[in-house]
Amino acid sequence: MANSAQARKRARQAVKARAHNASLRSRLRTAIKAVRKAIVNGDKAAAQEVYRSSTSVIDSIADKKIIHKNKAARHKSRLSAAVKAMA
C-alpha cells in the first residue's frame, strides 16, 4: 500500500488510467472483430467500408500509445489483405 500522499494519489490516478485504457483496448478489439465479421459475411463493399472506419480507430489508439504503432500497422495490414482476398 502507498505510504505517502503523493503515492496514494498516483495509485488513484493509475486506477482511472487503467480503466480508460481498458475501454480503448475494448474499442480496438470491437473494431477488428467488426471487419472480420464483415469478411465472413462475404460482402466486399461492406467489408471495405467497415475496414475504412476501423482503420481510424486503430490509428487513434496507437497514437495514444495504448498499443504500439507496429502492432497497429500489423492489424491494418492483415485486415486489408483479408478484405482484398475476398472473391
Biopython code that builds the backbone (N, CA, C, O; Angstrom):
import numpy as np
from Bio.PDB.StructureBuilder import StructureBuilder

atoms = [
    (1, "MET", "N", (0.848, -1.187, 0.000)),
    (1, "MET", "CA", (0.000, 0.000, 0.000)),
    (1, "MET", "C", (0.888, 1.243, 0.000)),
    (1, "MET", "O", (1.977, 1.256, 0.573)),
    (2, "ALA", "N", (0.391, 2.273, -0.654)),
    (2, "ALA", "CA", (1.135, 3.533, -0.754)),
    (2, "ALA", "C", (1.190, 4.218, 0.610)),
    (2, "ALA", "O", (0.200, 4.267, 1.339)),
    (3, "ASN", "N", (2.370, 4.744, 0.935)),
    (3, "ASN", "CA", (2.557, 5.366, 2.252)),
    (3, "ASN", "C", (2.446, 6.878, 2.225)),
    (3, "ASN", "O", (1.913, 7.476, 3.159)),
    (4, "SER", "N", (2.943, 7.505, 1.163)),
    (4, "SER", "CA", (2.904, 8.965, 1.125)),
    (4, "SER", "C", (1.650, 9.440, 0.393)),
    (4, "SER", "O", (1.007, 8.681, -0.332)),
    (5, "ALA", "N", (1.322, 10.705, 0.601)),
    (5, "ALA", "CA", (0.157, 11.288, -0.063)),
    (5, "ALA", "C", (0.341, 11.250, -1.578)),
    (5, "ALA", "O", (-0.599, 10.982, -2.327)),
    (6, "GLN", "N", (1.558, 11.522, -2.007)),
    (6, "GLN", "CA", (1.848, 11.513, -3.442)),
    (6, "GLN", "C", (1.627, 10.111, -4.026)),
    (6, "GLN", "O", (1.050, 9.972, -5.105)),
    (7, "ALA", "N", (2.078, 9.090, -3.327)),
    (7, "ALA", "CA", (1.934, 7.714, -3.802)),
    (7, "ALA", "C", (0.469, 7.291, -3.816)),
    (7, "ALA", "O", (0.028, 6.583, -4.720)),
    (8, "ARG", "N", (-0.283, 7.732, -2.803)),
    (8, "ARG", "CA", (-1.722, 7.420, -2.780)),
    (8, "ARG", "C", (-2.428, 8.053, -3.973)),
    (8, "ARG", "O", (-3.269, 7.422, -4.614)),
    (9, "LYS", "N", (-2.078, 9.310, -4.268)),
    (9, "LYS", "CA", (-2.684, 9.996, -5.418)),
    (9, "LYS", "C", (-2.314, 9.292, -6.723)),
    (9, "LYS", "O", (-3.171, 9.107, -7.587)),
    (10, "ARG", "N", (-1.061, 8.902, -6.876)),
    (10, "ARG", "CA", (-0.634, 8.194, -8.095)),
    (10, "ARG", "C", (-1.386, 6.872, -8.243)),
    (10, "ARG", "O", (-1.720, 6.462, -9.354)),
    (11, "ALA", "N", (-1.648, 6.210, -7.115)),
    (11, "ALA", "CA", (-2.395, 4.951, -7.160)),
    (11, "ALA", "C", (-3.828, 5.198, -7.625)),
    (11, "ALA", "O", (-4.372, 4.427, -8.415)),
    (12, "ARG", "N", (-4.442, 6.287, -7.127)),
    (12, "ARG", "CA", (-5.798, 6.639, -7.584)),
    (12, "ARG", "C", (-5.798, 6.937, -9.069)),
    (12, "ARG", "O", (-6.674, 6.474, -9.800)),
    (13, "GLN", "N", (-4.810, 7.717, -9.524)),
    (13, "GLN", "CA", (-4.734, 8.082, -10.937)),
    (13, "GLN", "C", (-4.506, 6.852, -11.808)),
    (13, "GLN", "O", (-5.044, 6.758, -12.911)),
    (14, "ALA", "N", (-3.710, 5.915, -11.313)),
    (14, "ALA", "CA", (-3.412, 4.705, -12.077)),
    (14, "ALA", "C", (-4.675, 3.874, -12.287)),
    (14, "ALA", "O", (-4.861, 3.277, -13.348)),
    (15, "VAL", "N", (-5.539, 3.835, -11.278)),
    (15, "VAL", "CA", (-6.795, 3.088, -11.409)),
    (15, "VAL", "C", (-7.664, 3.708, -12.503)),
    (15, "VAL", "O", (-8.230, 2.993, -13.329)),
    (16, "LYS", "N", (-7.768, 5.034, -12.507)),
    (16, "LYS", "CA", (-8.553, 5.728, -13.538)),
    (16, "LYS", "C", (-7.971, 5.502, -14.929)),
    (16, "LYS", "O", (-8.697, 5.214, -15.880)),
    (17, "ALA", "N", (-6.647, 5.637, -15.032)),
    (17, "ALA", "CA", (-5.986, 5.480, -16.329)),
    (17, "ALA", "C", (-6.152, 4.057, -16.845)),
    (17, "ALA", "O", (-6.367, 3.849, -18.039)),
    (18, "ARG", "N", (-6.054, 3.087, -15.959)),
    (18, "ARG", "CA", (-6.190, 1.689, -16.358)),
    (18, "ARG", "C", (-7.591, 1.425, -16.894)),
    (18, "ARG", "O", (-7.744, 0.726, -17.895)),
    (19, "ALA", "N", (-8.616, 1.973, -16.244)),
    (19, "ALA", "CA", (-9.990, 1.794, -16.709)),
    (19, "ALA", "C", (-10.183, 2.441, -18.082)),
    (19, "ALA", "O", (-10.839, 1.872, -18.954)),
    (20, "HIS", "N", (-9.615, 3.621, -18.268)),
    (20, "HIS", "CA", (-9.741, 4.325, -19.548)),
    (20, "HIS", "C", (-9.038, 3.558, -20.658)),
    (20, "HIS", "O", (-9.586, 3.390, -21.748)),
    (21, "ASN", "N", (-7.815, 3.088, -20.377)),
    (21, "ASN", "CA", (-7.066, 2.329, -21.372)),
    (21, "ASN", "C", (-7.768, 1.019, -21.707)),
    (21, "ASN", "O", (-7.740, 0.584, -22.859)),
    (22, "ALA", "N", (-8.394, 0.385, -20.721)),
    (22, "ALA", "CA", (-9.115, -0.863, -20.969)),
    (22, "ALA", "C", (-10.289, -0.625, -21.906)),
    (22, "ALA", "O", (-10.566, -1.453, -22.773)),
    (23, "SER", "N", (-10.983, 0.501, -21.739)),
    (23, "SER", "CA", (-12.116, 0.794, -22.621)),
    (23, "SER", "C", (-11.632, 1.063, -24.046)),
    (23, "SER", "O", (-12.299, 0.679, -25.007)),
    (24, "LEU", "N", (-10.486, 1.715, -24.189)),
    (24, "LEU", "CA", (-9.931, 1.957, -25.518)),
    (24, "LEU", "C", (-9.495, 0.650, -26.180)),
    (24, "LEU", "O", (-9.716, 0.452, -27.374)),
    (25, "ARG", "N", (-8.876, -0.240, -25.404)),
    (25, "ARG", "CA", (-8.480, -1.549, -25.943)),
    (25, "ARG", "C", (-9.707, -2.337, -26.387)),
    (25, "ARG", "O", (-9.673, -3.043, -27.395)),
    (26, "SER", "N", (-10.781, -2.211, -25.631)),
    (26, "SER", "CA", (-12.031, -2.883, -25.991)),
    (26, "SER", "C", (-12.567, -2.337, -27.315)),
    (26, "SER", "O", (-13.041, -3.098, -28.158)),
    (27, "ARG", "N", (-12.491, -1.011, -27.494)),
    (27, "ARG", "CA", (-12.914, -0.392, -28.762)),
    (27, "ARG", "C", (-12.096, -0.935, -29.926)),
    (27, "ARG", "O", (-12.629, -1.201, -31.003)),
    (28, "LEU", "N", (-10.798, -1.095, -29.696)),
    (28, "LEU", "CA", (-9.907, -1.637, -30.723)),
    (28, "LEU", "C", (-10.336, -3.037, -31.119)),
    (28, "LEU", "O", (-10.484, -3.335, -32.304)),
    (29, "ARG", "N", (-10.536, -3.895, -30.133)),
    (29, "ARG", "CA", (-10.910, -5.280, -30.409)),
    (29, "ARG", "C", (-12.263, -5.345, -31.122)),
    (29, "ARG", "O", (-12.451, -6.164, -32.021)),
    (30, "THR", "N", (-13.192, -4.496, -30.731)),
    (30, "THR", "CA", (-14.504, -4.469, -31.365)),
    (30, "THR", "C", (-14.383, -4.063, -32.828)),
    (30, "THR", "O", (-15.057, -4.629, -33.688)),
    (31, "ALA", "N", (-13.529, -3.085, -33.115)),
    (31, "ALA", "CA", (-13.335, -2.637, -34.495)),
    (31, "ALA", "C", (-12.755, -3.758, -35.348)),
    (31, "ALA", "O", (-13.173, -3.957, -36.488)),
    (32, "ILE", "N", (-11.792, -4.489, -34.795)),
    (32, "ILE", "CA", (-11.169, -5.588, -35.533)),
    (32, "ILE", "C", (-12.185, -6.704, -35.782)),
    (32, "ILE", "O", (-12.247, -7.267, -36.875)),
    (33, "LYS", "N", (-12.973, -7.014, -34.763)),
    (33, "LYS", "CA", (-13.990, -8.061, -34.909)),
    (33, "LYS", "C", (-15.037, -7.677, -35.946)),
    (33, "LYS", "O", (-15.538, -8.537, -36.671)),
    (34, "ALA", "N", (-15.371, -6.391, -36.022)),
    (34, "ALA", "CA", (-16.371, -5.936, -36.989)),
    (34, "ALA", "C", (-15.893, -6.186, -38.413)),
    (34, "ALA", "O", (-16.676, -6.600, -39.268)),
    (35, "VAL", "N", (-14.613, -5.938, -38.671)),
    (35, "VAL", "CA", (-14.066, -6.177, -40.015)),
    (35, "VAL", "C", (-14.073, -7.666, -40.307)),
    (35, "VAL", "O", (-14.474, -8.080, -41.395)),
    (36, "ARG", "N", (-13.637, -8.475, -39.355)),
    (36, "ARG", "CA", (-13.615, -9.930, -39.563)),
    (36, "ARG", "C", (-15.012, -10.467, -39.814)),
    (36, "ARG", "O", (-15.196, -11.355, -40.646)),
    (37, "LYS", "N", (-15.998, -9.938, -39.105)),
    (37, "LYS", "CA", (-17.384, -10.373, -39.281)),
    (37, "LYS", "C", (-17.875, -10.013, -40.677)),
    (37, "LYS", "O", (-18.546, -10.816, -41.326)),
    (38, "ALA", "N", (-17.545, -8.810, -41.144)),
    (38, "ALA", "CA", (-17.946, -8.384, -42.483)),
    (38, "ALA", "C", (-17.293, -9.268, -43.544)),
    (38, "ALA", "O", (-17.909, -9.560, -44.569)),
    (39, "ILE", "N", (-16.060, -9.693, -43.310)),
    (39, "ILE", "CA", (-15.363, -10.570, -44.260)),
    (39, "ILE", "C", (-16.052, -11.935, -44.312)),
    (39, "ILE", "O", (-16.241, -12.501, -45.389)),
    (40, "VAL", "N", (-16.423, -12.456, -43.148)),
    (40, "VAL", "CA", (-17.094, -13.763, -43.093)),
    (40, "VAL", "C", (-18.446, -13.703, -43.788)),
    (40, "VAL", "O", (-18.859, -14.670, -44.428)),
    (41, "ASN", "N", (-19.138, -12.575, -43.667)),
    (41, "ASN", "CA", (-20.449, -12.436, -44.314)),
    (41, "ASN", "C", (-20.338, -12.398, -45.831)),
    (41, "ASN", "O", (-21.311, -12.693, -46.525)),
    (42, "GLY", "N", (-19.176, -12.041, -46.358)),
    (42, "GLY", "CA", (-18.938, -12.144, -47.789)),
    (42, "GLY", "C", (-19.257, -10.918, -48.620)),
    (42, "GLY", "O", (-19.120, -10.966, -49.843)),
    (43, "ASP", "N", (-19.676, -9.828, -48.011)),
    (43, "ASP", "CA", (-19.981, -8.608, -48.769)),
    (43, "ASP", "C", (-18.732, -7.729, -48.802)),
    (43, "ASP", "O", (-18.378, -7.093, -47.809)),
    (44, "LYS", "N", (-18.071, -7.703, -49.962)),
    (44, "LYS", "CA", (-16.790, -6.998, -50.061)),
    (44, "LYS", "C", (-16.945, -5.490, -49.867)),
    (44, "LYS", "O", (-16.111, -4.865, -49.212)),
    (45, "ALA", "N", (-17.998, -4.902, -50.427)),
    (45, "ALA", "CA", (-18.205, -3.451, -50.293)),
    (45, "ALA", "C", (-18.397, -3.074, -48.826)),
    (45, "ALA", "O", (-17.835, -2.087, -48.351)),
    (46, "ALA", "N", (-19.196, -3.868, -48.115)),
    (46, "ALA", "CA", (-19.431, -3.594, -46.694)),
    (46, "ALA", "C", (-18.142, -3.792, -45.899)),
    (46, "ALA", "O", (-17.847, -3.027, -44.980)),
    (47, "ALA", "N", (-17.384, -4.815, -46.257)),
    (47, "ALA", "CA", (-16.128, -5.080, -45.558)),
    (47, "ALA", "C", (-15.148, -3.927, -45.752)),
    (47, "ALA", "O", (-14.452, -3.538, -44.814)),
    (48, "GLN", "N", (-15.091, -3.383, -46.964)),
    (48, "GLN", "CA", (-14.200, -2.252, -47.224)),
    (48, "GLN", "C", (-14.612, -1.030, -46.411)),
    (48, "GLN", "O", (-13.766, -0.309, -45.883)),
    (49, "GLU", "N", (-15.919, -0.805, -46.315)),
    (49, "GLU", "CA", (-16.411, 0.347, -45.558)),
    (49, "GLU", "C", (-16.095, 0.198, -44.068)),
    (49, "GLU", "O", (-15.646, 1.145, -43.422)),
    (50, "VAL", "N", (-16.333, -0.998, -43.534)),
    (50, "VAL", "CA", (-16.043, -1.248, -42.116)),
    (50, "VAL", "C", (-14.536, -1.156, -41.872)),
    (50, "VAL", "O", (-14.105, -0.640, -40.841)),
    (51, "TYR", "N", (-13.737, -1.654, -42.817)),
    (51, "TYR", "CA", (-12.276, -1.572, -42.678)),
    (51, "TYR", "C", (-11.834, -0.115, -42.616)),
    (51, "TYR", "O", (-10.981, 0.247, -41.806)),
    (52, "ARG", "N", (-12.418, 0.719, -43.475)),
    (52, "ARG", "CA", (-12.046, 2.136, -43.517)),
    (52, "ARG", "C", (-12.333, 2.806, -42.172)),
    (52, "ARG", "O", (-11.515, 3.581, -41.676)),
    (53, "SER", "N", (-13.477, 2.512, -41.592)),
    (53, "SER", "CA", (-13.810, 3.140, -40.309)),
    (53, "SER", "C", (-12.961, 2.572, -39.164)),
    (53, "SER", "O", (-12.591, 3.301, -38.243)),
    (54, "SER", "N", (-12.655, 1.276, -39.225)),
    (54, "SER", "CA", (-11.863, 0.694, -38.142)),
    (54, "SER", "C", (-10.405, 1.125, -38.211)),
    (54, "SER", "O", (-9.716, 1.125, -37.191)),
    (55, "THR", "N", (-9.928, 1.491, -39.388)),
    (55, "THR", "CA", (-8.557, 1.961, -39.525)),
    (55, "THR", "C", (-8.329, 3.218, -38.687)),
    (55, "THR", "O", (-7.286, 3.362, -38.049)),
    (56, "SER", "N", (-9.295, 4.116, -38.689)),
    (56, "SER", "CA", (-9.136, 5.335, -37.905)),
    (56, "SER", "C", (-9.141, 5.027, -36.412)),
    (56, "SER", "O", (-8.432, 5.675, -35.642)),
    (57, "VAL", "N", (-9.938, 4.040, -35.998)),
    (57, "VAL", "CA", (-9.963, 3.643, -34.590)),
    (57, "VAL", "C", (-8.607, 3.067, -34.198)),
    (57, "VAL", "O", (-8.059, 3.414, -33.152)),
    (58, "ILE", "N", (-8.067, 2.183, -35.041)),
    (58, "ILE", "CA", (-6.776, 1.555, -34.760)),
    (58, "ILE", "C", (-5.682, 2.615, -34.670)),
    (58, "ILE", "O", (-4.852, 2.584, -33.761)),
    (59, "ASP", "N", (-5.686, 3.559, -35.624)),
    (59, "ASP", "CA", (-4.665, 4.613, -35.620)),
    (59, "ASP", "C", (-4.765, 5.504, -34.387)),
    (59, "ASP", "O", (-3.746, 5.851, -33.789)),
    (60, "SER", "N", (-5.977, 5.872, -34.006)),
    (60, "SER", "CA", (-6.133, 6.777, -32.863)),
    (60, "SER", "C", (-5.661, 6.111, -31.576)),
    (60, "SER", "O", (-5.085, 6.769, -30.709)),
    (61, "ILE", "N", (-5.904, 4.808, -31.449)),
    (61, "ILE", "CA", (-5.478, 4.103, -30.248)),
    (61, "ILE", "C", (-3.959, 3.934, -30.237)),
    (61, "ILE", "O", (-3.337, 3.960, -29.175)),
    (62, "ALA", "N", (-3.364, 3.763, -31.415)),
    (62, "ALA", "CA", (-1.900, 3.691, -31.488)),
    (62, "ALA", "C", (-1.284, 5.054, -31.170)),
    (62, "ALA", "O", (-0.236, 5.126, -30.529)),
    (63, "ASP", "N", (-1.929, 6.129, -31.612)),
    (63, "ASP", "CA", (-1.429, 7.481, -31.318)),
    (63, "ASP", "C", (-1.415, 7.754, -29.814)),
    (63, "ASP", "O", (-0.554, 8.479, -29.314)),
    (64, "LYS", "N", (-2.379, 7.164, -29.098)),
    (64, "LYS", "CA", (-2.455, 7.350, -27.650)),
    (64, "LYS", "C", (-1.545, 6.389, -26.906)),
    (64, "LYS", "O", (-1.520, 6.373, -25.676)),
    (65, "LYS", "N", (-0.789, 5.579, -27.663)),
    (65, "LYS", "CA", (0.175, 4.623, -27.120)),
    (65, "LYS", "C", (-0.481, 3.565, -26.245)),
    (65, "LYS", "O", (0.131, 3.074, -25.297)),
    (66, "ILE", "N", (-1.720, 3.213, -26.559)),
    (66, "ILE", "CA", (-2.379, 2.095, -25.892)),
    (66, "ILE", "C", (-1.809, 0.801, -26.467)),
    (66, "ILE", "O", (-1.590, -0.169, -25.741)),
    (67, "ILE", "N", (-1.572, 0.796, -27.789)),
    (67, "ILE", "CA", (-0.838, -0.289, -28.431)),
    (67, "ILE", "C", (0.305, 0.337, -29.215)),
    (67, "ILE", "O", (0.273, 1.527, -29.527)),
    (68, "HIS", "N", (1.308, -0.462, -29.532)),
    (68, "HIS", "CA", (2.458, 0.032, -30.279)),
    (68, "HIS", "C", (2.057, 0.294, -31.725)),
    (68, "HIS", "O", (1.173, -0.373, -32.263)),
    (69, "LYS", "N", (2.708, 1.262, -32.347)),
    (69, "LYS", "CA", (2.369, 1.620, -33.726)),
    (69, "LYS", "C", (2.611, 0.462, -34.690)),
    (69, "LYS", "O", (1.898, 0.326, -35.684)),
    (70, "ASN", "N", (3.608, -0.371, -34.406)),
    (70, "ASN", "CA", (3.856, -1.529, -35.275)),
    (70, "ASN", "C", (2.744, -2.559, -35.160)),
    (70, "ASN", "O", (2.393, -3.209, -36.144)),
    (71, "LYS", "N", (2.196, -2.711, -33.975)),
    (71, "LYS", "CA", (1.075, -3.642, -33.795)),
    (71, "LYS", "C", (-0.147, -3.125, -34.546)),
    (71, "LYS", "O", (-0.880, -3.903, -35.155)),
    (72, "ALA", "N", (-0.364, -1.824, -34.503)),
    (72, "ALA", "CA", (-1.471, -1.229, -35.240)),
    (72, "ALA", "C", (-1.292, -1.460, -36.737)),
    (72, "ALA", "O", (-2.241, -1.816, -37.435)),
    (73, "ALA", "N", (-0.074, -1.255, -37.224)),
    (73, "ALA", "CA", (0.219, -1.450, -38.642)),
    (73, "ALA", "C", (0.006, -2.909, -39.032)),
    (73, "ALA", "O", (-0.504, -3.200, -40.114)),
    (74, "ARG", "N", (0.396, -3.818, -38.152)),
    (74, "ARG", "CA", (0.224, -5.247, -38.424)),
    (74, "ARG", "C", (-1.260, -5.614, -38.531)),
    (74, "ARG", "O", (-1.661, -6.343, -39.438)),
    (75, "HIS", "N", (-2.068, -5.104, -37.599)),
    (75, "HIS", "CA", (-3.508, -5.357, -37.651)),
    (75, "HIS", "C", (-4.106, -4.823, -38.958)),
    (75, "HIS", "O", (-4.857, -5.518, -39.643)),
    (76, "LYS", "N", (-3.757, -3.578, -39.284)),
    (76, "LYS", "CA", (-4.313, -2.970, -40.503)),
    (76, "LYS", "C", (-3.886, -3.742, -41.740)),
    (76, "LYS", "O", (-4.690, -3.948, -42.649)),
    (77, "SER", "N", (-2.635, -4.168, -41.786)),
    (77, "SER", "CA", (-2.123, -4.898, -42.932)),
    (77, "SER", "C", (-2.853, -6.225, -43.116)),
    (77, "SER", "O", (-3.248, -6.572, -44.229)),
    (78, "ARG", "N", (-3.029, -6.955, -42.039)),
    (78, "ARG", "CA", (-3.690, -8.258, -42.119)),
    (78, "ARG", "C", (-5.159, -8.120, -42.487)),
    (78, "ARG", "O", (-5.683, -8.908, -43.275)),
    (79, "LEU", "N", (-5.825, -7.118, -41.919)),
    (79, "LEU", "CA", (-7.227, -6.901, -42.255)),
    (79, "LEU", "C", (-7.373, -6.477, -43.708)),
    (79, "LEU", "O", (-8.273, -6.939, -44.409)),
    (80, "SER", "N", (-6.486, -5.595, -44.160)),
    (80, "SER", "CA", (-6.518, -5.137, -45.550)),
    (80, "SER", "C", (-6.313, -6.294, -46.511)),
    (80, "SER", "O", (-7.010, -6.400, -47.520)),
    (81, "ALA", "N", (-5.357, -7.163, -46.198)),
    (81, "ALA", "CA", (-5.091, -8.325, -47.047)),
    (81, "ALA", "C", (-6.291, -9.247, -47.091)),
    (81, "ALA", "O", (-6.610, -9.808, -48.139)),
    (82, "ALA", "N", (-6.956, -9.406, -45.963)),
    (82, "ALA", "CA", (-8.134, -10.276, -45.907)),
    (82, "ALA", "C", (-9.288, -9.704, -46.717)),
    (82, "ALA", "O", (-10.024, -10.448, -47.366)),
    (83, "VAL", "N", (-9.449, -8.378, -46.681)),
    (83, "VAL", "CA", (-10.512, -7.736, -47.470)),
    (83, "VAL", "C", (-10.200, -7.857, -48.943)),
    (83, "VAL", "O", (-11.086, -8.159, -49.743)),
    (84, "LYS", "N", (-8.943, -7.623, -49.314)),
    (84, "LYS", "CA", (-8.551, -7.712, -50.724)),
    (84, "LYS", "C", (-8.676, -9.118, -51.267)),
    (84, "LYS", "O", (-8.935, -9.300, -52.457)),
    (85, "ALA", "N", (-8.494, -10.132, -50.406)),
    (85, "ALA", "CA", (-8.546, -11.528, -50.837)),
    (85, "ALA", "C", (-9.961, -12.030, -51.052)),
    (85, "ALA", "O", (-10.157, -13.144, -51.537)),
    (86, "MET", "N", (-10.954, -11.217, -50.694)),
    (86, "MET", "CA", (-12.342, -11.654, -50.870)),
    (86, "MET", "C", (-12.665, -11.788, -52.352)),
    (86, "MET", "O", (-12.179, -11.025, -53.186)),
    (87, "ALA", "N", (-13.495, -12.776, -52.655)),
    (87, "ALA", "CA", (-13.840, -13.032, -54.067)),
    (87, "ALA", "C", (-14.791, -11.998, -54.627)),
    (87, "ALA", "O", (-15.170, -12.078, -55.796)),
]
sb = StructureBuilder()
sb.init_structure("model")
sb.init_model(0)
sb.init_chain("A")
sb.init_seg("    ")
for serial, (resi, resn, name, xyz) in enumerate(atoms, 1):
    if name == "N":
        sb.init_residue(resn, " ", resi, " ")
    sb.init_atom(name, np.array(xyz, "f"), 0.0, 1.0, " ", f" {name:<3s}", serial, name[0])
structure = sb.get_structure()
